[in-house]
Amino acid sequence: MEKVPPSERLSKEIEEALSGLGREEGDLLEVLIEKSVKMVMQRILEQEVTDYLGRGYFERNAESRRGYRNGYESKKLKTAEGKVPLEVPQVRGSEQTYRSEFLKNLDFLSPGLRRLVVEMYTRGLSTRDVEDTLRDPETGELLLSKDAVSELTEELWKEYERFCERDLSGFDVVYLFVDAVYESLRQMAGMKEAILCCWAITSGGHKVLLHIGLGNKESYDSWVEFFRHMQRRGLRMPLLVTSDGAPGLIKAIAECFPESKRQRCTFHKLQNIRNKLPQDVIDELYPEVRSVFYQTNAEIAKMCAAKIIDEYADKYPSAIKCLQEDFEACIQHMAFPPGHHKHIMTTNLLERAFVEQKRRTKIIPRFFDEKSCLKLVYATMVRASQKWRRVKMSDFDLALLRNIRKLYNWHESEDGFISKKPAA
């Protein structure tokens, strides 16, 4: 029996256990599971040596000079169910020291290290960078190949799929924010694909990343499908939706959130106005224009805007026309609690997250496909969102928001400060 491979001995022990040698049913199941796990691992170890030497047990091969079998060494492998004793085959007479790739990978790819590989990839290293970083410093051997790194990062895709299907009905959304970022795909040479993003501020003051999805050319149809997808998952009607001035997006907001106020991002609006002013008057006129959007009262903001329009319409018609366009949407935030204005008048929080995301994706000038693009954009965005700070919601703020809901003829349900759900 000494020359019989350990896997065959285990197979015989399993047969004996199945013959029912007086064990209780529970004990039998435990024995079978333990021995089956050992047998599978043992066979993998033995097959590795067979492949390495190019011959099986008791076989000779004149052409093979890679060494010969030299017994076994006992080893205990740590698993979630405890330590599993194994007999590791030994090889002698080979030019290089034989090491089991199976055991090396099992020891190396612990749950903690799996997470480390994913985080390294997410925070700025390419798959080849991770491969080089995880190189054995003594031998120079790769501890994890580029392909293995790619397989591990597939966990990000599964994480993204779960993120896109989670229930949103538990978020009492007050303010909603939408924007898009563009990335290049190899499959679409010379073109960029829009990644649509949405986050919210809830009645508890929490900032929540709600959804990320592919949007083609950021068209009306893309935005409608993006919003409908969230509504099917239980998204509640917000009081205010903040966005830039893209025509397709504005039209989609009006259709999907007909009872919500729309806030035009003042950051984008001010940038547009500034770009239309002559360089020599920017320092003088731009602060005056900017102050219009930072009033706390809509009527005062309109008076300030009218004064600027009367005074400069003839001198700077392009800039003044830009100021007048969609002006009402630029001051909707003034109807809400003053302490919230700086948080809800722009999509800047997403812009800052986009900066972090771009810092990561610039390492990959062009993604291979939309899957690799989405999983990495998701990973960087969701990690950026974990650093977002809460918005203060005082009792006065909540009372004012309730009154706004009543003005909209929305109801307050039994579980508190909740708007009515959108129609399916």
N, C-alpha and C positions, 0 to 999 in steps of 0.2 A: 504493500500500500504506500510505501514511502515514495515510489516513483510515479504515483498517480497524481496528476495535477490537482491542486486544491479545488478548482471549480467542479471537477468530477466527484470528488469526495463530498462536496456540498450538495451536489445533485442527488447522490445516494442518500444523504441524510434527509433531504426533503422527501424522497420516496418513502423512507422509513417513517417519517412523521405523518405522512398521509395514510399510512397503513393503520394508524390509530393505535399507538402503543400505550393505551390507558390514560391518555391526557384528556383534560377537560377541553371543551370546545374553545373557550376563550384562550387557554394556554396554547392550543394547537395553532390558532390564527396568529398569535404573537410570534411563535416559533417560525411559522411559514414566512411571515413578512421579514423577519430578521435574516433568515437564511437565504431568502430569495434576493434581497438587496445585496448581501455579501456575494452571492453567486454571480450576479450580473456584473458587479465591480471586478470580481476576480477574473471573469472571462475577458473583460476589456483589457486588464493588465496582461493577461497571458497572450491575447491576440496581438497586443502591441509588440511584445518580444518576438512573436512569430513573424510579424511584418518586418521588424528591424533586422532579424537574422536571415530572413528569406527561407526559413524551413521550420517545420513543425517539430513536435516532440519525437525523439528517437530517429529523426531523419538526418541524412547526410547530404551535403551539397558542396561539391569540390570547388565550385565557383564562388561560394560565399566565404568571405574571410573577415566577417564583421565581428567574430567572437563566438562564444558558446555560453550556454546556460550554466549557472553556478548556484543552484538552490534558491532559497527564498529568505527574505528578511521580514520579520513581523513588524507591522505598523498599525497604529490605531488612527482611524480617520474620524475627525470631529464632524458630526452632523447635527441637525436640529433635534433628532431623536436620540442623541447620545453618541458614544464612540463605537465605531464599527471596526473590529479587528480584521486585518487583511494580511495575506502572504504576498509580499511584493517580489516578483521574479528578479533575480540578479544576473547580470551579464559580465563575463570576463573575457579578456583577450581582444577587445575591440580597440580601435585606434583612438576613439573619443569615449569619454565616460558616458555610459548609457543612463538616461534619465527618463522616467515615464512622463510623457506629455499630459496624460490623463490626470495623474496626481498633481502635477505642477499647476494645471489649470484649476483643479478643484481647490487646491490650497490658496491659489491666487485670487480667484473670483469670488471672494466673500461678498455678502450683501453690502458691507460698508465700502468695499473697493468698487463694486458695481456703481454705487451712487457717486463715488469719487470720479470715475471715468465719465459719467454723464455730466457731472458738474464742470469738469475740466473742458469738455466739449462745449457746454452751454456758455461758459464764461470766457471763451476766446481762443481755445486751441482747436485746430483742425484735427481730423482723424489721424493724419500723419504726424502732427505734433504730439498727440497723445501717445502714439506708437513709439516715438523716439523718447518721450519722457519716461515711459515704462520699460526701459531697456535695462537689463541686468548690468550694473556698473562693473562687475568683476569680469564677466565673460563677454559682455557686449551683445548677448543674445536677446532677442525680442521676447519679452514676457507676455506681450499681447499684440497680435497683429492688427493692421489697419482694418482688415475685414472683421475681426472680432470686435473692435471698437465700434464699427458701424452697426453690428448686430446688437450691441448693448444700447446704443443710442436709439434703437427701435422702441425702447421703452418710452421714449418721449412721445412717439406717435400714439401709442396706446393711451398715454396720459392725456394727450390732446383730444383723442376720440371720446374719452370719458368726460372731459371738460365740455365738449360740444353737445353732450347729451344730458348734462345734469339738469335737475329741476330748478327753475328760476322763480317759482311761485313764492318761495320763502323770503325773497328780498323785497322789502317795501320801498320800491324805488320812488324817489322824489325828483331827482335830477338825472337826466340821461345825457351822455356825451358820445359822439361818434366822429370818427376820422379814419383816414386811410394812409398807408405807407406803401411805397412801391419797391419791388424787388425784381431782379432780372432772372430769367430762366433760360437754360441752355436750349430747351426745346422751342423757345420763342426768341431766336437770335435778333438782337436789335430792338426788342420790345420789353416792357416792364409790366409785371402783373401787380394789381392792387390787392393789398391785404387789408380787409375791413376790420376795424376794431371798435369795441363798444365797452364803456364802463359807466358806473352809476354811483350816485351818493344816495344812501338810504336814509330813512327817517331816524335811524340810530346814529347817523353821522359817519357810517362806514363807507369807504371807497372800495368798490368791488369791480373787478374785471369780469365782464359778463360773457363776451363772445369774441372770437377771432375767426375770420373765414375768408376764402378767396373771392375776389370781386371783379375779375376780368378788367374792364376799363372804368370801374367805379361808376357804372351806369345806373340809371333809374331802376332797371330790372334787377340788377345785382343787389342794390340796397333794399328793394322791396323783399326779395327772397331772404336777405340777411335778417331783416326785422321780423318777417313772418316766422322764420325759424325760431327766433327767441320767443315770440308770442305763443307758438305751439308748445313751448316748454314752460309756459306760465308767466312770462314777463307781464308785469302790471303797468298800467298806463301812467307815465310820469307826468309831473306838473310842467316840466320844462325840458326841452331837448336842445342841446347846444351843438352847433356844427359850423362848418365853413360855408361858403356861398356856392358850392357846386350845384348847378341847376337840377341834375338828376337826383341828388341827395335831398334837396329842398322839396322836390315833388314827392319823393318817397316818404319823407317825414309827414307831409300833409295827408297822405293817404293812409299811412299806418298808425299815426298818432293824431287823429283829427281833433281831439279834445285837449291836446297839449299845446302850450305856448312854445314857439320856436325862437331860440336865441342865436343870433349870428355871432360867431366868434369875433370879439373886438380886436384881438391880436392880429388876425388875418386882415380885418377891415382896415385897421390903422396902417398896416404894412402896405396895403394897396394904395391908400391915400398918400402916404409918404413917398412912394415910388413915382407918383404923378406930380409932385411938387418940385419946382426948380431948386437946385442945390443951395442957392444963395438965400432962400427964404425958409428953409427947413427949420433952422434953429429958432426963428421968430414965430412962425405960424404953426408948426407941428404941435408944440406943447398946448396951444390954445385949442386945436382940434381934439387932441387927446383928452383934455379936461372935460369935453362934452360927455364922453362915455364913462367918466368916473364920477358923475353926479349921482346922488342918491335918490333924486326925484325926477321922474320922467318928464314932467312939465317944464322944470327948470332946464333939463337937458335939451328939450325942443327949442326953448327960448335962446339958449347959447348957440345952438346949431343955426337957427334962423339969423342971428346976428352975423355969424361967420359967412353964411351964404350971401347975405345982402352986401357985405363988404368986399368979398373976394370972388364972386361969381364971374365977373367980367375979366378979372386978372388971371385966374387959374381955373378955367372952366372944367378941365378934365378931373382935377382933384375934387372940386366942389360937386361935380356930377357923381363921382364915386362916393362922396359923403352922403349924398341924398339917396342913393340906391339902397333899398332894403333897410332904411334907417330905423323904422319901427322895430324891426327884428333885433337891431343892435342894442336897444334899450329895454328889452323885456325883463332883464334881470332886476331892474329897479323896482319891480312889483313884489320882490321877495325880500326876506330879511336882510338888512344892510350887512350883517356879519357874514353873509353867504356870497355877497357880490363878487369878491375877488376869486372865489372858487368856481362860480358858475358862468362868468361872462366870457370865458375862453375855453379852448380845448388844450391848454398848455400842459396839463398833466400828461396827456397822451403824447404831446410833442416831446416832453422830456423823456418819456419811456421810449419813444422812437429813436432818440439820440443814443440811448443805451443799446437798443436793438441794432442800430446801424453800426455802432462800434464793433459789435460782434459779427454781423453779417458781411462787413467789408472784407473780412478775411477770405470770404468765398465770393469772388466777383460775380459769379453766375451760378445759381443753383442748378443741379442736374434735372430736378423735376419739382412739381408743386408739393409733393409729400415732404421732401427734404427741406423745402423752404418753410412750409407751415409749421413743421415740428420745431424748427430752430427759432422762428419768430415767436411761436407760442412760449417756448422755454424761456427766452429772454424777457418777454413781456410779463409773464406770470411772476417771474422772480422780481422784476422791477415793481410790480403791484404790491408785493409783500412788504415793501418799504413805505407805502403810502400812509400818510397820517390821517387821522379822523378829522372831520369837520365838527365844530362845536354846535350842538343843537340844544339851545336853552328852552325852557318852558315857554318863554315869550315867542321864540322862533316857531315852535311846534304849534302854538295857538294860532299864529299868523298863517301858517301853512294850512291848518284846518279850515280857517276862514276862506282861504283861497279856493280850497276844494269845494266849499259850500257855494261860493260864487260861480264855480263851474258846474254846479248842480250834481256834484259827485257825492256818493254816500260814504259814511264811515262805518265799516262793518264791525262785527262783534269782537274781533281780535285786535281792534285798535285803529291806528292811523293807516288806513289802507284805501287805495283808490279802486274804482271798479275795473274789472279786467276787460281787456279789449275783446271785441267780437272775434270768433274763430274765423 
